[in-house]
């Protein structure tokens, strides 16, 4: 089932430009110049239930603007958008009961209330039936590992604990579309790992569509199979994460540790040397040549260990952004 469908989606902001200094400010009172900024440009996007998509890009790429249009907070300037068959900007009750939007930049919980009381508040707001509420409550508490902090006021909890409570609260009404904007922002390693596990558990059922935006590529690599890369409001790539390296015509890295002598000149003929140590070397080669080069190394040198890897996701993205700047 198609959960999200956007065609020609565009969002343009306008601001008044003024000249610098006091004279510029006074002139701006009488003669203003409106300047457009296209945060999202001609976005075409489709997503089905059961998918977990990473929406990634540099600051200002249009990620948060896109999420806010998907949940109806912002109205698109142009284009068409449908979420579960609803038009988000209409903010119909049935639509709001079907989505959840969680931002890592803001806390949706009440500062002096414990999570247990906030859960009851959500039950009333979303009109959750008793049996569904109890079933979901038990499930999210177990997955989020918050059973021991339910009665603690939010102001007494750490940032990671509050974020796990917030994610649990967002799922009480059983949403079909979940939008997570920087879910592990400013978290420590342990808390971020628990949040990622929480997202994986929710996605495993295959009944929800989940979009995750993050500048932490571990979030994307851990929970997403598909990625959509935005830059300056446009889609640069939309496809499986495992195919991204090949889509960018990137390289393979061959790392070798030797237990005998080796000749640097012969190794340089096989590929680009990026690391050179006493008993270890790293080569960059074209993906199609990687098996041949590895076989050559094993047959001509005393090799203690060898590995073939792709560049990190950060390096691949840096290469993609560099080509469009």
Secondary structure, DSSP 8 states (H G I E B T S, - for coil): -EEEEEEEEEEEEEEEE--SHHHHHHHHTTS-EEEEEEEEEEEEEEEETT-EEEEE-STTSSHHHHHHHHTTSS--SEEEEEETTB-GGG--HHHHTTEEEEETTS--S-TTSBHHHHHHHHHHHTT--HHHHHHHHHHHHHHHT-TTSTTSBGGGS-HHHHHHHHHHHHTTT--SEEEEESTTTT--HHHHHHHHHHHHHHHHTS--EEEEE-S-HHHHHHH-SEEEEEETTEEEEEEEGGGHHHHTT-EEEEEEEESS---HHHHHTTSEEEEE-SSEEEEEEEGGGHHHHHHHHHHHS-EEEEEEEE--HHHHHHHHHHHH-
